[in-house]
Amino acid sequence: MADALEGTSQANKGYQKVLSAARDAARPHEMRGQTKCRVDEIISWADTIRSASILLISQLSSAAEQIDALQWQLEQVRQETMIDPLTGVGSRRHRNLLLNLK
């Protein structure tokens, strides 16, 4: 998941560079009428998409961190179920796991 987030982040940075170059090349201030309106509209949509993309990357990163934390907690619970806390002896689940490994 971390690789996907990094790839998305890099793609977003590349998209920002392309958008900036296109904005400079289009020079909306030199256009007239309907063409200028369309270019302004496209630039506005592109900015909205870029902002949404940045927000999604942030949310995905946060979700990945939460998943990592939950996986760690799950592993802790699994380990706790293998040994009886009162006696320190391996549980039936632990014994069955060892028998299945042999």
N, CA, C and O atoms as a DFTB+ gen file, in Angstrom:
408 C
 N C O
     1  1       0.823      -1.180       0.000
     2  2       0.000       0.000       0.000
     3  2       0.874       1.253       0.000
     4  3       0.543       2.252      -0.638
     5  1       1.976       1.187       0.713
     6  2       2.879       2.343       0.763
     7  2       3.419       2.663      -0.628
     8  3       3.567       3.830      -0.991
     9  1       3.714       1.612      -1.409
    10  2       4.200       1.837      -2.775
    11  2       3.137       2.509      -3.631
    12  3       3.443       3.392      -4.433
    13  1       1.889       2.091      -3.460
    14  2       0.792       2.698      -4.225
    15  2       0.626       4.167      -3.856
    16  3       0.408       5.010      -4.727
    17  1       0.729       4.471      -2.560
    18  2       0.619       5.863      -2.124
    19  2       1.756       6.708      -2.690
    20  3       1.542       7.838      -3.131
    21  1       2.958       6.153      -2.673
    22  2       4.113       6.894      -3.204
    23  2       3.944       7.122      -4.703
    24  3       4.237       8.209      -5.201
    25  1       3.477       6.108      -5.421
    26  2       3.250       6.257      -6.853
    27  2       2.189       7.300      -7.153
    28  3       2.335       8.091      -8.085
    29  1       1.125       7.302      -6.368
    30  2       0.054       8.279      -6.548
    31  2       0.558       9.686      -6.249
    32  3       0.222      10.638      -6.953
    33  1       1.352       9.805      -5.218
    34  2       1.902      11.102      -4.859
    35  2       2.811      11.632      -5.967
    36  3       2.748      12.811      -6.312
    37  1       3.651      10.765      -6.521
    38  2       4.535      11.170      -7.612
    39  2       3.739      11.538      -8.860
    40  3       4.071      12.502      -9.551
    41  1       2.692      10.773      -9.147
    42  2       1.844      11.080     -10.302
    43  2       1.166      12.434     -10.118
    44  3       1.040      13.207     -11.067
    45  1       0.733      12.714      -8.899
    46  2       0.082      13.995      -8.615
    47  2       1.053      15.155      -8.813
    48  3       0.671      16.201      -9.338
    49  1       2.301      14.976      -8.398
    50  2       3.303      16.025      -8.597
    51  2       3.551      16.261     -10.088
    52  3       3.683      17.401     -10.531
    53  1       3.612      15.170     -10.855
    54  2       3.786      15.303     -12.293
    55  2       2.602      16.000     -12.933
    56  3       2.759      16.819     -13.838
    57  1       1.417      15.664     -12.451
    58  2       0.194      16.297     -12.950
    59  2       0.217      17.797     -12.678
    60  3      -0.188      18.589     -13.529
    61  1       0.683      18.186     -11.509
    62  2       0.757      19.608     -11.162
    63  2       1.696      20.345     -12.112
    64  3       1.399      21.466     -12.525
    65  1       2.826      19.728     -12.464
    66  2       3.766      20.356     -13.388
    67  2       3.132      20.525     -14.766
    68  3       3.261      21.581     -15.385
    69  1       2.449      19.487     -15.245
    70  2       1.800      19.558     -16.559
    71  2       0.719      20.627     -16.556
    72  3       0.603      21.399     -17.508
    73  1      -0.066      20.675     -15.499
    74  2      -1.131      21.671     -15.399
    75  2      -0.556      23.086     -15.402
    76  3      -1.087      23.968     -16.077
    77  1       0.509      23.305     -14.664
    78  2       1.121      24.635     -14.637
    79  2       1.644      25.029     -16.015
    80  3       1.472      26.167     -16.450
    81  1       2.278      24.087     -16.694
    82  2       2.796      24.366     -18.034
    83  2       1.662      24.655     -19.005
    84  3       1.767      25.556     -19.837
    85  1       0.576      23.892     -18.902
    86  2      -0.573      24.107     -19.791
    87  2      -1.218      25.460     -19.516
    88  3      -1.637      26.156     -20.440
    89  1      -1.293      25.822     -18.257
    90  2      -1.876      27.111     -17.892
    91  2      -1.054      28.252     -18.493
    92  3      -1.608      29.206     -19.039
    93  1       0.268      28.145     -18.387
    94  2       1.141      29.175     -18.950
    95  2       1.036      29.224     -20.471
    96  3       1.031      30.301     -21.067
    97  1       0.953      28.048     -21.093
    98  2       0.889      27.994     -22.549
    99  2      -0.437      28.525     -23.080
   100  3      -0.480      29.137     -24.147
   101  1      -1.512      28.295     -22.344
   102  2      -2.835      28.715     -22.813
   103  2      -3.000      30.232     -22.757
   104  3      -3.711      30.805     -23.583
   105  1      -2.368      30.872     -21.817
   106  2      -2.449      32.331     -21.646
   107  2      -3.888      32.843     -21.785
   108  3      -4.205      33.541     -22.748
   109  1      -4.740      32.508     -20.850
   110  2      -6.150      32.892     -20.941
   111  2      -6.367      34.400     -21.089
   112  3      -7.379      34.818     -21.652
   113  1      -5.444      35.215     -20.601
   114  2      -5.635      36.662     -20.685
   115  2      -5.536      37.172     -22.127
   116  3      -5.994      38.275     -22.427
   117  1      -4.929      36.357     -23.038
   118  2      -4.821      36.764     -24.434
   119  2      -5.973      36.240     -25.284
   120  3      -6.065      36.577     -26.465
   121  1      -6.850      35.426     -24.709
   122  2      -7.961      34.851     -25.460
   123  2      -9.190      35.735     -25.363
   124  3      -9.254      36.662     -24.556
   125  1     -10.164      35.423     -26.208
   126  2     -11.387      36.212     -26.209
   127  2     -12.600      35.313     -26.029
   128  3     -12.600      34.140     -26.401
   129  1     -13.619      35.899     -25.455
   130  2     -14.958      35.322     -25.404
   131  2     -15.046      33.911     -24.891
   132  3     -14.536      33.569     -23.824
   133  1     -15.723      33.088     -25.703
   134  2     -16.058      31.729     -25.291
   135  2     -14.811      30.868     -25.077
   136  3     -14.795      30.025     -24.180
   137  1     -13.787      31.062     -25.871
   138  2     -12.561      30.278     -25.715
   139  2     -11.936      30.534     -24.344
   140  3     -11.516      29.601     -23.660
   141  1     -11.880      31.804     -23.954
   142  2     -11.319      32.151     -22.644
   143  2     -12.145      31.524     -21.528
   144  3     -11.588      31.006     -20.560
   145  1     -13.454      31.565     -21.654
   146  2     -14.334      30.968     -20.637
   147  2     -14.083      29.471     -20.517
   148  3     -14.024      28.938     -19.409
   149  1     -13.934      28.790     -21.654
   150  2     -13.695      27.339     -21.635
   151  2     -12.346      27.000     -20.994
   152  3     -12.243      26.070     -20.194
   153  1     -11.324      27.764     -21.358
   154  2     -10.001      27.517     -20.780
   155  2     -10.039      27.762     -19.274
   156  3      -9.500      26.969     -18.502
   157  1     -10.670      28.851     -18.858
   158  2     -10.794      29.129     -17.419
   159  2     -11.554      28.013     -16.710
   160  3     -11.197      27.624     -15.598
   161  1     -12.590      27.503     -17.346
   162  2     -13.391      26.423     -16.768
   163  2     -12.563      25.144     -16.642
   164  3     -12.622      24.465     -15.617
   165  1     -11.804      24.820     -17.665
   166  2     -10.966      23.617     -17.628
   167  2      -9.897      23.751     -16.544
   168  3      -9.630      22.797     -15.813
   169  1      -9.299      24.906     -16.441
   170  2      -8.285      25.125     -15.409
   171  2      -8.913      25.003     -14.023
   172  3      -8.307      24.429     -13.117
   173  1     -10.102      25.529     -13.853
   174  2     -10.802      25.431     -12.572
   175  2     -11.088      23.970     -12.223
   176  3     -10.875      23.547     -11.086
   177  1     -11.569      23.204     -13.197
   178  2     -11.836      21.782     -12.960
   179  2     -10.548      21.047     -12.607
   180  3     -10.527      20.223     -11.693
   181  1      -9.484      21.346     -13.327
   182  2      -8.208      20.681     -13.070
   183  2      -7.716      21.003     -11.654
   184  3      -7.210      20.125     -10.956
   185  1      -7.866      22.252     -11.239
   186  2      -7.471      22.617      -9.869
   187  2      -8.312      21.877      -8.833
   188  3      -7.789      21.446      -7.805
   189  1      -9.602      21.728      -9.092
   190  2     -10.488      20.990      -8.186
   191  2     -10.074      19.526      -8.100
   192  3     -10.032      18.948      -7.013
   193  1      -9.772      18.933      -9.241
   194  2      -9.342      17.532      -9.273
   195  2      -8.010      17.376      -8.529
   196  3      -7.825      16.410      -7.789
   197  1      -7.090      18.314      -8.720
   198  2      -5.800      18.260      -8.037
   199  2      -5.991      18.342      -6.529
   200  3      -5.367      17.595      -5.776
   201  1      -6.850      19.246      -6.092
   202  2      -7.106      19.384      -4.645
   203  2      -7.729      18.115      -4.076
   204  3      -7.360      17.665      -2.990
   205  1      -8.672      17.544      -4.814
   206  2      -9.304      16.296      -4.357
   207  2      -8.284      15.172      -4.301
   208  3      -8.315      14.344      -3.391
   209  1      -7.386      15.141      -5.269
   210  2      -6.349      14.113      -5.300
   211  2      -5.425      14.232      -4.098
   212  3      -5.073      13.225      -3.484
   213  1      -5.034      15.438      -3.761
   214  2      -4.169      15.663      -2.595
   215  2      -4.877      15.200      -1.318
   216  3      -4.265      14.563      -0.460
   217  1      -6.156      15.519      -1.199
   218  2      -6.931      15.107      -0.031
   219  2      -7.033      13.583       0.042
   220  3      -6.887      13.004       1.119
   221  1      -7.282      12.936      -1.090
   222  2      -7.386      11.475      -1.107
   223  2      -6.066      10.816      -0.727
   224  3      -6.058       9.815      -0.010
   225  1      -4.960      11.363      -1.194
   226  2      -3.653      10.810      -0.834
   227  2      -3.452      10.898       0.672
   228  3      -2.958       9.957       1.293
   229  1      -3.833      12.018       1.250
   230  2      -3.709      12.194       2.698
   231  2      -4.586      11.188       3.443
   232  3      -4.151      10.579       4.419
   233  1      -5.821      11.020       2.976
   234  2      -6.734      10.078       3.633
   235  2      -6.249       8.639       3.494
   236  3      -6.357       7.853       4.436
   237  1      -5.715       8.290       2.325
   238  2      -5.193       6.939       2.130
   239  2      -3.984       6.684       3.022
   240  3      -3.826       5.591       3.566
   241  1      -3.147       7.677       3.167
   242  2      -1.988       7.540       4.040
   243  2      -2.424       7.317       5.487
   244  3      -1.865       6.474       6.189
   245  1      -3.416       8.070       5.924
   246  2      -3.947       7.914       7.278
   247  2      -4.570       6.531       7.457
   248  3      -4.378       5.888       8.489
   249  1      -5.310       6.079       6.455
   250  2      -5.926       4.754       6.529
   251  2      -4.862       3.665       6.586
   252  3      -5.022       2.684       7.313
   253  1      -3.783       3.822       5.833
   254  2      -2.695       2.839       5.856
   255  2      -2.068       2.763       7.243
   256  3      -1.741       1.676       7.719
   257  1      -1.900       3.904       7.887
   258  2      -1.347       3.920       9.249
   259  2      -2.290       3.223      10.224
   260  3      -1.842       2.490      11.106
   261  1      -3.592       3.449      10.070
   262  2      -4.569       2.792      10.944
   263  2      -4.561       1.287      10.725
   264  3      -4.661       0.521      11.684
   265  1      -4.442       0.856       9.477
   266  2      -4.393      -0.578       9.177
   267  2      -3.163      -1.201       9.822
   268  3      -3.251      -2.279      10.409
   269  1      -2.019      -0.536       9.717
   270  2      -0.800      -1.051      10.350
   271  2      -0.984      -1.201      11.856
   272  3      -0.575      -2.205      12.439
   273  1      -1.599      -0.201      12.483
   274  2      -1.828      -0.257      13.930
   275  2      -2.770      -1.404      14.285
   276  3      -2.533      -2.118      15.259
   277  1      -3.820      -1.586      13.516
   278  2      -4.767      -2.676      13.781
   279  2      -4.128      -4.044      13.564
   280  3      -4.405      -4.985      14.307
   281  1      -3.276      -4.156      12.549
   282  2      -2.591      -5.429      12.326
   283  2      -1.661      -5.753      13.486
   284  3      -1.550      -6.910      13.891
   285  1      -0.990      -4.734      14.024
   286  2      -0.118      -4.946      15.165
   287  2      -0.936      -5.406      16.377
   288  3      -0.533      -6.325      17.090
   289  1      -2.089      -4.759      16.605
   290  2      -2.955      -5.132      17.724
   291  2      -3.466      -6.562      17.559
   292  3      -3.527      -7.318      18.528
   293  1      -3.829      -6.927      16.342
   294  2      -4.314      -8.285      16.076
   295  2      -3.232      -9.309      16.382
   296  3      -3.506     -10.356      16.968
   297  1      -2.014      -9.008      15.989
   298  2      -0.905      -9.926      16.266
   299  2      -0.675     -10.053      17.772
   300  3      -0.369     -11.141      18.261
   301  1      -0.819      -8.969      18.497
   302  2      -0.673      -9.023      19.953
   303  2      -1.738      -9.929      20.572
   304  3      -1.441     -10.728      21.460
   305  1      -2.966      -9.801      20.105
   306  2      -4.053     -10.633      20.621
   307  2      -3.802     -12.098      20.274
   308  3      -4.031     -12.978      21.104
   309  1      -3.336     -12.365      19.061
   310  2      -3.029     -13.755      18.674
   311  2      -1.965     -14.352      19.598
   312  3      -2.076     -15.500      20.029
   313  1      -0.944     -13.566      19.893
   314  2       0.115     -14.067      20.770
   315  2      -0.411     -14.301      22.187
   316  3      -0.019     -15.266      22.843
   317  1      -1.287     -13.429      22.655
   318  2      -1.852     -13.583      24.002
   319  2      -2.723     -14.835      24.112
   320  3      -2.838     -15.411      25.193
   321  1      -3.337     -15.261      23.008
   322  2      -4.196     -16.450      23.059
   323  2      -3.390     -17.743      23.050
   324  3      -3.955     -18.815      23.267
   325  1      -2.100     -17.670      22.806
   326  2      -1.279     -18.874      22.733
   327  2      -0.795     -19.347      24.105
   328  3      -0.427     -20.511      24.265
   329  1      -0.793     -18.456      25.085
   330  2      -0.277     -18.818      26.414
   331  2      -1.299     -18.412      27.474
   332  3      -1.812     -17.293      27.469
   333  1      -1.575     -19.325      28.362
   334  2      -2.501     -19.053      29.453
   335  2      -1.863     -18.021      30.379
   336  3      -0.758     -18.241      30.874
   337  1      -2.547     -16.885      30.623
   338  2      -1.931     -15.832      31.434
   339  2      -1.727     -16.227      32.901
   340  3      -0.833     -15.690      33.556
   341  1      -2.532     -17.150      33.427
   342  2      -2.392     -17.532      34.834
   343  2      -1.267     -18.536      35.060
   344  3      -0.518     -18.429      36.030
   345  1      -1.152     -19.503      34.169
   346  2      -0.164     -20.569      34.380
   347  2       1.108     -20.389      33.562
   348  3       2.150     -20.946      33.908
   349  1       1.036     -19.625      32.494
   350  2       2.192     -19.467      31.613
   351  2       2.407     -20.656      30.699
   352  3       3.407     -20.737      29.986
   353  1       1.451     -21.582      30.730
   354  2       1.538     -22.787      29.903
   355  2       0.863     -22.504      28.562
   356  3      -0.109     -21.753      28.482
   357  1       1.396     -23.117      27.525
   358  2       0.804     -22.957      26.201
   359  2      -0.643     -23.435      26.188
   360  3      -0.983     -24.429      26.830
   361  1      -1.465     -22.742      25.476
   362  2      -2.884     -23.086      25.405
   363  2      -3.116     -24.234      24.425
   364  3      -2.201     -24.669      23.725
   365  1      -4.360     -24.715      24.390
   366  2      -4.727     -25.762      23.447
   367  2      -4.499     -25.270      22.018
   368  3      -4.041     -26.031      21.165
   369  1      -4.806     -24.036      21.760
   370  2      -4.584     -23.458      20.431
   371  2      -3.097     -23.505      20.071
   372  3      -2.729     -23.808      18.936
   373  1      -2.262     -23.203      21.047
   374  2      -0.815     -23.238      20.834
   375  2      -0.358     -24.661      20.536
   376  3       0.431     -24.894      19.621
   377  1      -0.865     -25.604      21.320
   378  2      -0.522     -27.018      21.125
   379  2      -0.952     -27.492      19.745
   380  3      -0.190     -28.158      19.044
   381  1      -2.189     -27.141      19.353
   382  2      -2.675     -27.569      18.037
   383  2      -1.840     -26.958      16.919
   384  3      -1.582     -27.613      15.909
   385  1      -1.429     -25.742      17.088
   386  2      -0.590     -25.077      16.091
   387  2       0.743     -25.805      15.970
   388  3       1.225     -26.039      14.862
   389  1       1.341     -26.163      17.104
   390  2       2.625     -26.887      17.080
   391  2       2.468     -28.252      16.431
   392  3       3.339     -28.680      15.673
   393  1       1.352     -28.952      16.723
   394  2       1.124     -30.268      16.125
   395  2       0.927     -30.168      14.602
   396  3       1.362     -31.046      13.856
   397  1       0.286     -29.122      14.164
   398  2       0.058     -28.948      12.722
   399  2       1.340     -28.597      11.983
   400  3       1.466     -28.877      10.791
   401  1       2.301     -27.981      12.688
   402  2       3.572     -27.633      12.050
   403  2       4.464     -28.837      11.829
   404  3       5.329     -28.824      10.954
   405  1       4.252     -29.897      12.636
   406  2       5.117     -31.104      12.540
   407  2       4.699     -31.966      11.405
   408  3       5.302     -33.013      11.170
